[in-house]
């Protein structure tokens, strides 16, 4: 399968991140070494704004704020 990257971007969070520390368990410390890159494929659903990149970015900016501190563990 051949893929073409049309755009690459860094999504900035809509809100600031909390300025507090989070406790890491031994499991978190060990597993932090391994990351699994994932690619999602979506079938078009017929809507004209099916894959509007602006809408997708806004969603990530807003929805990622509550979980970011846990993602960095």
mmCIF file of the N, C-alpha and C atoms, coordinates in Angstrom:
data_MODEL
# 
_entry.id   MODEL 
# 
loop_
_atom_site.group_PDB 
_atom_site.id 
_atom_site.type_symbol 
_atom_site.label_atom_id 
_atom_site.label_alt_id 
_atom_site.label_comp_id 
_atom_site.label_asym_id 
_atom_site.label_entity_id 
_atom_site.label_seq_id 
_atom_site.pdbx_PDB_ins_code 
_atom_site.Cartn_x 
_atom_site.Cartn_y 
_atom_site.Cartn_z 
_atom_site.occupancy 
_atom_site.B_iso_or_equiv 
_atom_site.pdbx_formal_charge 
_atom_site.auth_seq_id 
_atom_site.auth_comp_id 
_atom_site.auth_asym_id 
_atom_site.auth_atom_id 
_atom_site.pdbx_PDB_model_num 
ATOM 1   N N  . UNK A 1 1  ? 0.845   -1.167 0.000  1.00 0.00 ? 1  UNK A N  1 
ATOM 2   C CA . UNK A 1 1  ? 0.000   0.000  0.000  1.00 0.00 ? 1  UNK A CA 1 
ATOM 3   C C  . UNK A 1 1  ? 0.894   1.233  0.000  1.00 0.00 ? 1  UNK A C  1 
ATOM 4   N N  . UNK A 1 2  ? 0.600   2.151  -0.873 1.00 0.00 ? 2  UNK A N  1 
ATOM 5   C CA . UNK A 1 2  ? 1.358   3.398  -0.944 1.00 0.00 ? 2  UNK A CA 1 
ATOM 6   C C  . UNK A 1 2  ? 0.563   4.512  -0.278 1.00 0.00 ? 2  UNK A C  1 
ATOM 7   N N  . UNK A 1 3  ? 1.240   5.286  0.544  1.00 0.00 ? 3  UNK A N  1 
ATOM 8   C CA . UNK A 1 3  ? 0.585   6.385  1.251  1.00 0.00 ? 3  UNK A CA 1 
ATOM 9   C C  . UNK A 1 3  ? 1.325   7.680  0.968  1.00 0.00 ? 3  UNK A C  1 
ATOM 10  N N  . UNK A 1 4  ? 0.585   8.768  0.909  1.00 0.00 ? 4  UNK A N  1 
ATOM 11  C CA . UNK A 1 4  ? 1.157   10.092 0.715  1.00 0.00 ? 4  UNK A CA 1 
ATOM 12  C C  . UNK A 1 4  ? 0.755   10.971 1.888  1.00 0.00 ? 4  UNK A C  1 
ATOM 13  N N  . UNK A 1 5  ? 1.736   11.583 2.535  1.00 0.00 ? 5  UNK A N  1 
ATOM 14  C CA . UNK A 1 5  ? 1.453   12.502 3.639  1.00 0.00 ? 5  UNK A CA 1 
ATOM 15  C C  . UNK A 1 5  ? 1.183   13.870 3.041  1.00 0.00 ? 5  UNK A C  1 
ATOM 16  N N  . UNK A 1 6  ? -0.030  14.365 3.252  1.00 0.00 ? 6  UNK A N  1 
ATOM 17  C CA . UNK A 1 6  ? -0.421  15.659 2.698  1.00 0.00 ? 6  UNK A CA 1 
ATOM 18  C C  . UNK A 1 6  ? -0.103  16.805 3.637  1.00 0.00 ? 6  UNK A C  1 
ATOM 19  N N  . UNK A 1 7  ? -0.108  16.523 4.930  1.00 0.00 ? 7  UNK A N  1 
ATOM 20  C CA . UNK A 1 7  ? 0.108   17.589 5.906  1.00 0.00 ? 7  UNK A CA 1 
ATOM 21  C C  . UNK A 1 7  ? 0.606   16.984 7.208  1.00 0.00 ? 7  UNK A C  1 
ATOM 22  N N  . UNK A 1 8  ? 1.448   17.711 7.890  1.00 0.00 ? 8  UNK A N  1 
ATOM 23  C CA . UNK A 1 8  ? 1.935   17.322 9.209  1.00 0.00 ? 8  UNK A CA 1 
ATOM 24  C C  . UNK A 1 8  ? 1.808   18.546 10.111 1.00 0.00 ? 8  UNK A C  1 
ATOM 25  N N  . UNK A 1 9  ? 1.375   18.338 11.347 1.00 0.00 ? 9  UNK A N  1 
ATOM 26  C CA . UNK A 1 9  ? 1.160   19.480 12.231 1.00 0.00 ? 9  UNK A CA 1 
ATOM 27  C C  . UNK A 1 9  ? 1.361   19.089 13.687 1.00 0.00 ? 9  UNK A C  1 
ATOM 28  N N  . UNK A 1 10 ? 1.600   20.080 14.517 1.00 0.00 ? 10 UNK A N  1 
ATOM 29  C CA . UNK A 1 10 ? 1.640   19.891 15.961 1.00 0.00 ? 10 UNK A CA 1 
ATOM 30  C C  . UNK A 1 10 ? 0.389   20.554 16.514 1.00 0.00 ? 10 UNK A C  1 
ATOM 31  N N  . UNK A 1 11 ? -0.391  19.796 17.247 1.00 0.00 ? 11 UNK A N  1 
ATOM 32  C CA . UNK A 1 11 ? -1.629  20.324 17.812 1.00 0.00 ? 11 UNK A CA 1 
ATOM 33  C C  . UNK A 1 11 ? -1.326  20.938 19.165 1.00 0.00 ? 11 UNK A C  1 
ATOM 34  N N  . UNK A 1 12 ? -1.643  22.198 19.324 1.00 0.00 ? 12 UNK A N  1 
ATOM 35  C CA . UNK A 1 12 ? -1.457  22.894 20.594 1.00 0.00 ? 12 UNK A CA 1 
ATOM 36  C C  . UNK A 1 12 ? -2.736  22.775 21.414 1.00 0.00 ? 12 UNK A C  1 
ATOM 37  N N  . UNK A 1 13 ? -2.584  22.579 22.697 1.00 0.00 ? 13 UNK A N  1 
ATOM 38  C CA . UNK A 1 13 ? -3.746  22.417 23.563 1.00 0.00 ? 13 UNK A CA 1 
ATOM 39  C C  . UNK A 1 13 ? -4.511  23.723 23.719 1.00 0.00 ? 13 UNK A C  1 
ATOM 40  N N  . UNK A 1 14 ? -5.814  23.618 23.838 1.00 0.00 ? 14 UNK A N  1 
ATOM 41  C CA . UNK A 1 14 ? -6.665  24.797 23.986 1.00 0.00 ? 14 UNK A CA 1 
ATOM 42  C C  . UNK A 1 14 ? -6.487  25.446 25.356 1.00 0.00 ? 14 UNK A C  1 
ATOM 43  N N  . UNK A 1 15 ? -6.126  24.663 26.356 1.00 0.00 ? 15 UNK A N  1 
ATOM 44  C CA . UNK A 1 15 ? -5.932  25.166 27.721 1.00 0.00 ? 15 UNK A CA 1 
ATOM 45  C C  . UNK A 1 15 ? -4.528  24.806 28.186 1.00 0.00 ? 15 UNK A C  1 
ATOM 46  N N  . UNK A 1 16 ? -4.072  25.474 29.231 1.00 0.00 ? 16 UNK A N  1 
ATOM 47  C CA . UNK A 1 16 ? -2.771  25.154 29.805 1.00 0.00 ? 16 UNK A CA 1 
ATOM 48  C C  . UNK A 1 16 ? -2.803  23.816 30.531 1.00 0.00 ? 16 UNK A C  1 
ATOM 49  N N  . UNK A 1 17 ? -1.643  23.244 30.729 1.00 0.00 ? 17 UNK A N  1 
ATOM 50  C CA . UNK A 1 17 ? -1.565  21.975 31.451 1.00 0.00 ? 17 UNK A CA 1 
ATOM 51  C C  . UNK A 1 17 ? -1.402  22.239 32.946 1.00 0.00 ? 17 UNK A C  1 
ATOM 52  N N  . UNK A 1 18 ? -1.871  21.342 33.786 1.00 0.00 ? 18 UNK A N  1 
ATOM 53  C CA . UNK A 1 18 ? -1.734  21.526 35.236 1.00 0.00 ? 18 UNK A CA 1 
ATOM 54  C C  . UNK A 1 18 ? -0.265  21.572 35.653 1.00 0.00 ? 18 UNK A C  1 
ATOM 55  N N  . UNK A 1 19 ? 0.032   22.359 36.657 1.00 0.00 ? 19 UNK A N  1 
ATOM 56  C CA . UNK A 1 19 ? 1.408   22.502 37.154 1.00 0.00 ? 19 UNK A CA 1 
ATOM 57  C C  . UNK A 1 19 ? 1.615   21.659 38.408 1.00 0.00 ? 19 UNK A C  1 
ATOM 58  N N  . UNK A 1 20 ? 1.194   20.437 38.365 1.00 0.00 ? 20 UNK A N  1 
ATOM 59  C CA . UNK A 1 20 ? 1.376   19.547 39.513 1.00 0.00 ? 20 UNK A CA 1 
ATOM 60  C C  . UNK A 1 20 ? 2.048   18.269 39.040 1.00 0.00 ? 20 UNK A C  1 
ATOM 61  N N  . UNK A 1 21 ? 2.666   17.570 39.945 1.00 0.00 ? 21 UNK A N  1 
ATOM 62  C CA . UNK A 1 21 ? 3.345   16.333 39.577 1.00 0.00 ? 21 UNK A CA 1 
ATOM 63  C C  . UNK A 1 21 ? 2.396   15.151 39.749 1.00 0.00 ? 21 UNK A C  1 
ATOM 64  N N  . UNK A 1 22 ? 2.679   14.091 39.009 1.00 0.00 ? 22 UNK A N  1 
ATOM 65  C CA . UNK A 1 22 ? 1.898   12.861 39.092 1.00 0.00 ? 22 UNK A CA 1 
ATOM 66  C C  . UNK A 1 22 ? 2.813   11.728 39.529 1.00 0.00 ? 22 UNK A C  1 
ATOM 67  N N  . UNK A 1 23 ? 2.288   10.857 40.350 1.00 0.00 ? 23 UNK A N  1 
ATOM 68  C CA . UNK A 1 23 ? 3.045   9.720  40.832 1.00 0.00 ? 23 UNK A CA 1 
ATOM 69  C C  . UNK A 1 23 ? 3.145   8.663  39.738 1.00 0.00 ? 23 UNK A C  1 
ATOM 70  N N  . UNK A 1 24 ? 4.319   8.062  39.562 1.00 0.00 ? 24 UNK A N  1 
ATOM 71  C CA . UNK A 1 24 ? 4.527   6.977  38.606 1.00 0.00 ? 24 UNK A CA 1 
ATOM 72  C C  . UNK A 1 24 ? 4.756   5.675  39.349 1.00 0.00 ? 24 UNK A C  1 
ATOM 73  N N  . UNK A 1 25 ? 4.013   4.658  38.974 1.00 0.00 ? 25 UNK A N  1 
ATOM 74  C CA . UNK A 1 25 ? 4.237   3.338  39.553 1.00 0.00 ? 25 UNK A CA 1 
ATOM 75  C C  . UNK A 1 25 ? 5.427   2.695  38.850 1.00 0.00 ? 25 UNK A C  1 
ATOM 76  N N  . UNK A 1 26 ? 5.935   1.606  39.391 1.00 0.00 ? 26 UNK A N  1 
ATOM 77  C CA . UNK A 1 26 ? 7.035   0.883  38.747 1.00 0.00 ? 26 UNK A CA 1 
ATOM 78  C C  . UNK A 1 26 ? 6.629   0.424  37.349 1.00 0.00 ? 26 UNK A C  1 
ATOM 79  N N  . UNK A 1 27 ? 5.380   -0.001 37.204 1.00 0.00 ? 27 UNK A N  1 
ATOM 80  C CA . UNK A 1 27 ? 4.881   -0.435 35.900 1.00 0.00 ? 27 UNK A CA 1 
ATOM 81  C C  . UNK A 1 27 ? 4.936   0.710  34.889 1.00 0.00 ? 27 UNK A C  1 
ATOM 82  N N  . UNK A 1 28 ? 4.514   1.907  35.311 1.00 0.00 ? 28 UNK A N  1 
ATOM 83  C CA . UNK A 1 28 ? 4.552   3.070  34.422 1.00 0.00 ? 28 UNK A CA 1 
ATOM 84  C C  . UNK A 1 28 ? 5.976   3.379  33.971 1.00 0.00 ? 28 UNK A C  1 
ATOM 85  N N  . UNK A 1 29 ? 6.908   3.274  34.873 1.00 0.00 ? 29 UNK A N  1 
ATOM 86  C CA . UNK A 1 29 ? 8.299   3.590  34.553 1.00 0.00 ? 29 UNK A CA 1 
ATOM 87  C C  . UNK A 1 29 ? 8.869   2.586  33.561 1.00 0.00 ? 29 UNK A C  1 
ATOM 88  N N  . UNK A 1 30 ? 8.588   1.302  33.766 1.00 0.00 ? 30 UNK A N  1 
ATOM 89  C CA . UNK A 1 30 ? 9.100   0.257  32.871 1.00 0.00 ? 30 UNK A CA 1 
ATOM 90  C C  . UNK A 1 30 ? 8.435   0.344  31.503 1.00 0.00 ? 30 UNK A C  1 
ATOM 91  N N  . UNK A 1 31 ? 7.127   0.503  31.469 1.00 0.00 ? 31 UNK A N  1 
ATOM 92  C CA . UNK A 1 31 ? 6.393   0.495  30.209 1.00 0.00 ? 31 UNK A CA 1 
ATOM 93  C C  . UNK A 1 31 ? 6.580   1.778  29.406 1.00 0.00 ? 31 UNK A C  1 
ATOM 94  N N  . UNK A 1 32 ? 7.086   2.824  30.005 1.00 0.00 ? 32 UNK A N  1 
ATOM 95  C CA . UNK A 1 32 ? 7.290   4.084  29.282 1.00 0.00 ? 32 UNK A CA 1 
ATOM 96  C C  . UNK A 1 32 ? 8.329   3.941  28.176 1.00 0.00 ? 32 UNK A C  1 
ATOM 97  N N  . UNK A 1 33 ? 9.110   2.871  28.202 1.00 0.00 ? 33 UNK A N  1 
ATOM 98  C CA . UNK A 1 33 ? 10.138  2.662  27.185 1.00 0.00 ? 33 UNK A CA 1 
ATOM 99  C C  . UNK A 1 33 ? 9.550   2.185  25.862 1.00 0.00 ? 33 UNK A C  1 
ATOM 100 N N  . UNK A 1 34 ? 8.337   1.682  25.881 1.00 0.00 ? 34 UNK A N  1 
ATOM 101 C CA . UNK A 1 34 ? 7.757   1.060  24.699 1.00 0.00 ? 34 UNK A CA 1 
ATOM 102 C C  . UNK A 1 34 ? 6.537   1.839  24.220 1.00 0.00 ? 34 UNK A C  1 
ATOM 103 N N  . UNK A 1 35 ? 6.565   2.208  22.963 1.00 0.00 ? 35 UNK A N  1 
ATOM 104 C CA . UNK A 1 35 ? 5.440   2.910  22.355 1.00 0.00 ? 35 UNK A CA 1 
ATOM 105 C C  . UNK A 1 35 ? 5.091   2.201  21.054 1.00 0.00 ? 35 UNK A C  1 
ATOM 106 N N  . UNK A 1 36 ? 3.831   2.082  20.773 1.00 0.00 ? 36 UNK A N  1 
ATOM 107 C CA . UNK A 1 36 ? 3.369   1.415  19.567 1.00 0.00 ? 36 UNK A CA 1 
ATOM 108 C C  . UNK A 1 36 ? 2.740   2.441  18.633 1.00 0.00 ? 36 UNK A C  1 
ATOM 109 N N  . UNK A 1 37 ? 3.417   2.763  17.536 1.00 0.00 ? 37 UNK A N  1 
ATOM 110 C CA . UNK A 1 37 ? 2.814   3.707  16.594 1.00 0.00 ? 37 UNK A CA 1 
ATOM 111 C C  . UNK A 1 37 ? 1.554   3.090  15.983 1.00 0.00 ? 37 UNK A C  1 
ATOM 112 N N  . UNK A 1 38 ? 0.529   3.890  15.840 1.00 0.00 ? 38 UNK A N  1 
ATOM 113 C CA . UNK A 1 38 ? -0.744  3.396  15.331 1.00 0.00 ? 38 UNK A CA 1 
ATOM 114 C C  . UNK A 1 38 ? -1.246  4.302  14.219 1.00 0.00 ? 38 UNK A C  1 
ATOM 115 N N  . UNK A 1 39 ? -1.759  3.696  13.179 1.00 0.00 ? 39 UNK A N  1 
ATOM 116 C CA . UNK A 1 39 ? -2.374  4.435  12.079 1.00 0.00 ? 39 UNK A CA 1 
ATOM 117 C C  . UNK A 1 39 ? -3.820  3.978  11.984 1.00 0.00 ? 39 UNK A C  1 
ATOM 118 N N  . UNK A 1 40 ? -4.730  4.927  11.931 1.00 0.00 ? 40 UNK A N  1 
ATOM 119 C CA . UNK A 1 40 ? -6.150  4.613  11.799 1.00 0.00 ? 40 UNK A CA 1 
ATOM 120 C C  . UNK A 1 40 ? -6.603  4.932  10.380 1.00 0.00 ? 40 UNK A C  1 
ATOM 121 N N  . UNK A 1 41 ? -7.386  4.046  9.802  1.00 0.00 ? 41 UNK A N  1 
ATOM 122 C CA . UNK A 1 41 ? -7.960  4.259  8.481  1.00 0.00 ? 41 UNK A CA 1 
ATOM 123 C C  . UNK A 1 41 ? -9.462  4.439  8.634  1.00 0.00 ? 41 UNK A C  1 
ATOM 124 N N  . UNK A 1 42 ? -10.007 5.426  7.958  1.00 0.00 ? 42 UNK A N  1 
ATOM 125 C CA . UNK A 1 42 ? -11.435 5.714  8.043  1.00 0.00 ? 42 UNK A CA 1 
ATOM 126 C C  . UNK A 1 42 ? -12.057 5.647  6.657  1.00 0.00 ? 42 UNK A C  1 
ATOM 127 N N  . UNK A 1 43 ? -13.210 5.000  6.558  1.00 0.00 ? 43 UNK A N  1 
ATOM 128 C CA . UNK A 1 43 ? -13.954 4.971  5.299  1.00 0.00 ? 43 UNK A CA 1 
ATOM 129 C C  . UNK A 1 43 ? -14.797 6.242  5.198  1.00 0.00 ? 43 UNK A C  1 
ATOM 130 N N  . UNK A 1 44 ? -14.841 6.854  4.021  1.00 0.00 ? 44 UNK A N  1 
ATOM 131 C CA . UNK A 1 44 ? -15.710 8.024  3.853  1.00 0.00 ? 44 UNK A CA 1 
ATOM 132 C C  . UNK A 1 44 ? -17.167 7.647  4.124  1.00 0.00 ? 44 UNK A C  1 
ATOM 133 N N  . UNK A 1 45 ? -17.892 8.549  4.776  1.00 0.00 ? 45 UNK A N  1 
ATOM 134 C CA . UNK A 1 45 ? -19.285 8.260  5.113  1.00 0.00 ? 45 UNK A CA 1 
ATOM 135 C C  . UNK A 1 45 ? -20.275 9.020  4.233  1.00 0.00 ? 45 UNK A C  1 
ATOM 136 N N  . UNK A 1 46 ? -19.788 9.737  3.237  1.00 0.00 ? 46 UNK A N  1 
ATOM 137 C CA . UNK A 1 46 ? -20.674 10.442 2.321  1.00 0.00 ? 46 UNK A CA 1 
ATOM 138 C C  . UNK A 1 46 ? -20.912 11.901 2.666  1.00 0.00 ? 46 UNK A C  1 
ATOM 139 N N  . UNK A 1 47 ? -20.562 12.336 3.868  1.00 0.00 ? 47 UNK A N  1 
ATOM 140 C CA . UNK A 1 47 ? -20.750 13.732 4.257  1.00 0.00 ? 47 UNK A CA 1 
ATOM 141 C C  . UNK A 1 47 ? -19.664 14.600 3.630  1.00 0.00 ? 47 UNK A C  1 
ATOM 142 N N  . UNK A 1 48 ? -20.011 15.833 3.291  1.00 0.00 ? 48 UNK A N  1 
ATOM 143 C CA . UNK A 1 48 ? -19.047 16.721 2.633  1.00 0.00 ? 48 UNK A CA 1 
ATOM 144 C C  . UNK A 1 48 ? -17.890 17.100 3.553  1.00 0.00 ? 48 UNK A C  1 
ATOM 145 N N  . UNK A 1 49 ? -18.122 17.114 4.876  1.00 0.00 ? 49 UNK A N  1 
ATOM 146 C CA . UNK A 1 49 ? -17.048 17.464 5.816  1.00 0.00 ? 49 UNK A CA 1 
ATOM 147 C C  . UNK A 1 49 ? -16.486 16.221 6.511  1.00 0.00 ? 49 UNK A C  1 
ATOM 148 N N  . UNK A 1 50 ? -16.505 15.097 5.806  1.00 0.00 ? 50 UNK A N  1 
ATOM 149 C CA . UNK A 1 50 ? -16.088 13.825 6.395  1.00 0.00 ? 50 UNK A CA 1 
ATOM 150 C C  . UNK A 1 50 ? -14.733 13.920 7.087  1.00 0.00 ? 50 UNK A C  1 
ATOM 151 N N  . UNK A 1 51 ? -13.745 14.461 6.422  1.00 0.00 ? 51 UNK A N  1 
ATOM 152 C CA . UNK A 1 51 ? -12.418 14.518 7.016  1.00 0.00 ? 51 UNK A CA 1 
ATOM 153 C C  . UNK A 1 51 ? -11.887 15.939 6.944  1.00 0.00 ? 51 UNK A C  1 
ATOM 154 N N  . UNK A 1 52 ? -12.618 16.858 7.519  1.00 0.00 ? 52 UNK A N  1 
ATOM 155 C CA . UNK A 1 52 ? -12.222 18.261 7.588  1.00 0.00 ? 52 UNK A CA 1 
ATOM 156 C C  . UNK A 1 52 ? -11.081 18.372 8.597  1.00 0.00 ? 52 UNK A C  1 
ATOM 157 N N  . UNK A 1 53 ? -9.860  18.644 8.121  1.00 0.00 ? 53 UNK A N  1 
ATOM 158 C CA . UNK A 1 53 ? -8.699  18.655 9.016  1.00 0.00 ? 53 UNK A CA 1 
ATOM 159 C C  . UNK A 1 53 ? -8.795  19.749 10.073 1.00 0.00 ? 53 UNK A C  1 
ATOM 160 N N  . UNK A 1 54 ? -9.386  20.884 9.738  1.00 0.00 ? 54 UNK A N  1 
ATOM 161 C CA . UNK A 1 54 ? -9.556  21.951 10.727 1.00 0.00 ? 54 UNK A CA 1 
ATOM 162 C C  . UNK A 1 54 ? -10.429 21.501 11.882 1.00 0.00 ? 54 UNK A C  1 
ATOM 163 N N  . UNK A 1 55 ? -11.503 20.814 11.565 1.00 0.00 ? 55 UNK A N  1 
ATOM 164 C CA . UNK A 1 55 ? -12.416 20.297 12.596 1.00 0.00 ? 55 UNK A CA 1 
ATOM 165 C C  . UNK A 1 55 ? -11.715 19.244 13.457 1.00 0.00 ? 55 UNK A C  1 
ATOM 166 N N  . UNK A 1 56 ? -10.933 18.394 12.818 1.00 0.00 ? 56 UNK A N  1 
ATOM 167 C CA . UNK A 1 56 ? -10.195 17.359 13.537 1.00 0.00 ? 56 UNK A CA 1 
ATOM 168 C C  . UNK A 1 56 ? -9.182  17.978 14.504 1.00 0.00 ? 56 UNK A C  1 
ATOM 169 N N  . UNK A 1 57 ? -8.444  18.995 14.056 1.00 0.00 ? 57 UNK A N  1 
ATOM 170 C CA . UNK A 1 57 ? -7.462  19.664 14.912 1.00 0.00 ? 57 UNK A CA 1 
ATOM 171 C C  . UNK A 1 57 ? -8.125  20.348 16.102 1.00 0.00 ? 57 UNK A C  1 
ATOM 172 N N  . UNK A 1 58 ? -9.241  21.048 15.853 1.00 0.00 ? 58 UNK A N  1 
ATOM 173 C CA . UNK A 1 58 ? -9.957  21.712 16.951 1.00 0.00 ? 58 UNK A CA 1 
ATOM 174 C C  . UNK A 1 58 ? -10.417 20.689 17.989 1.00 0.00 ? 58 UNK A C  1 
ATOM 175 N N  . UNK A 1 59 ? -10.872 19.543 17.515 1.00 0.00 ? 59 UNK A N  1 
ATOM 176 C CA . UNK A 1 59 ? -11.300 18.490 18.436 1.00 0.00 ? 59 UNK A CA 1 
ATOM 177 C C  . UNK A 1 59 ? -10.154 17.996 19.295 1.00 0.00 ? 59 UNK A C  1 
ATOM 178 N N  . UNK A 1 60 ? -8.989  17.769 18.686 1.00 0.00 ? 60 UNK A N  1 
ATOM 179 C CA . UNK A 1 60 ? -7.823  17.327 19.456 1.00 0.00 ? 60 UNK A CA 1 
ATOM 180 C C  . UNK A 1 60 ? -7.386  18.392 20.452 1.00 0.00 ? 60 UNK A C  1 
ATOM 181 N N  . UNK A 1 61 ? -7.396  19.658 20.030 1.00 0.00 ? 61 UNK A N  1 
ATOM 182 C CA . UNK A 1 61 ? -6.984  20.753 20.918 1.00 0.00 ? 61 UNK A CA 1 
ATOM 183 C C  . UNK A 1 61 ? -7.850  20.810 22.170 1.00 0.00 ? 61 UNK A C  1 
ATOM 184 N N  . UNK A 1 62 ? -9.143  20.631 22.012 1.00 0.00 ? 62 UNK A N  1 
ATOM 185 C CA . UNK A 1 62 ? -10.064 20.755 23.140 1.00 0.00 ? 62 UNK A CA 1 
ATOM 186 C C  . UNK A 1 62 ? -10.173 19.473 23.956 1.00 0.00 ? 62 UNK A C  1 
ATOM 187 N N  . UNK A 1 63 ? -10.254 18.339 23.287 1.00 0.00 ? 63 UNK A N  1 
ATOM 188 C CA . UNK A 1 63 ? -10.501 17.080 23.990 1.00 0.00 ? 63 UNK A CA 1 
ATOM 189 C C  . UNK A 1 63 ? -9.267  16.500 24.658 1.00 0.00 ? 63 UNK A C  1 
ATOM 190 N N  . UNK A 1 64 ? -8.084  16.920 24.243 1.00 0.00 ? 64 UNK A N  1 
ATOM 191 C CA . UNK A 1 64 ? -6.856  16.368 24.822 1.00 0.00 ? 64 UNK A CA 1 
ATOM 192 C C  . UNK A 1 64 ? -6.503  16.996 26.161 1.00 0.00 ? 64 UNK A C  1 
ATOM 193 N N  . UNK A 1 65 ? -7.013  18.182 26.454 1.00 0.00 ? 65 UNK A N  1 
ATOM 194 C CA . UNK A 1 65 ? -6.636  18.897 27.681 1.00 0.00 ? 65 UNK A CA 1 
ATOM 195 C C  . UNK A 1 65 ? -6.827  18.081 28.961 1.00 0.00 ? 65 UNK A C  1 
ATOM 196 N N  . UNK A 1 66 ? -7.973  17.434 29.173 1.00 0.00 ? 66 UNK A N  1 
ATOM 197 C CA . UNK A 1 66 ? -8.161  16.710 30.440 1.00 0.00 ? 66 UNK A CA 1 
ATOM 198 C C  . UNK A 1 66 ? -7.256  15.488 30.606 1.00 0.00 ? 66 UNK A C  1 
ATOM 199 N N  . UNK A 1 67 ? -6.789  14.891 29.504 1.00 0.00 ? 67 UNK A N  1 
ATOM 200 C CA . UNK A 1 67 ? -6.021  13.646 29.631 1.00 0.00 ? 67 UNK A CA 1 
ATOM 201 C C  . UNK A 1 67 ? -4.521  13.815 29.468 1.00 0.00 ? 67 UNK A C  1 
ATOM 202 N N  . UNK A 1 68 ? -4.055  14.991 29.066 1.00 0.00 ? 68 UNK A N  1 
ATOM 203 C CA . UNK A 1 68 ? -2.622  15.182 28.808 1.00 0.00 ? 68 UNK A CA 1 
ATOM 204 C C  . UNK A 1 68 ? -1.739  14.808 29.992 1.00 0.00 ? 68 UNK A C  1 
ATOM 205 N N  . UNK A 1 69 ? -2.053  15.212 31.223 1.00 0.00 ? 69 UNK A N  1 
ATOM 206 C CA . UNK A 1 69 ? -1.169  14.830 32.332 1.00 0.00 ? 69 UNK A CA 1 
ATOM 207 C C  . UNK A 1 69 ? -1.007  13.316 32.465 1.00 0.00 ? 69 UNK A C  1 
ATOM 208 N N  . UNK A 1 70 ? -2.018  12.562 32.121 1.00 0.00 ? 70 UNK A N  1 
ATOM 209 C CA . UNK A 1 70 ? -1.938  11.103 32.230 1.00 0.00 ? 70 UNK A CA 1 
ATOM 210 C C  . UNK A 1 70 ? -1.207  10.491 31.044 1.00 0.00 ? 70 UNK A C  1 
ATOM 211 N N  . UNK A 1 71 ? -1.215  11.163 29.915 1.00 0.00 ? 71 UNK A N  1 
ATOM 212 C CA . UNK A 1 71 ? -0.508  10.663 28.737 1.00 0.00 ? 71 UNK A CA 1 
ATOM 213 C C  . UNK A 1 71 ? 0.999   10.763 28.913 1.00 0.00 ? 71 UNK A C  1 
ATOM 214 N N  . UNK A 1 72 ? 1.448   11.715 29.697 1.00 0.00 ? 72 UNK A N  1 
ATOM 215 C CA . UNK A 1 72 ? 2.884   11.916 29.878 1.00 0.00 ? 72 UNK A CA 1 
ATOM 216 C C  . UNK A 1 72 ? 3.468   11.031 30.954 1.00 0.00 ? 72 UNK A C  1 
ATOM 217 N N  . UNK A 1 73 ? 2.649   10.225 31.588 1.00 0.00 ? 73 UNK A N  1 
ATOM 218 C CA . UNK A 1 73 ? 3.154   9.344  32.645 1.00 0.00 ? 73 UNK A CA 1 
ATOM 219 C C  . UNK A 1 73 ? 4.075   8.309  32.053 1.00 0.00 ? 73 UNK A C  1 
# 
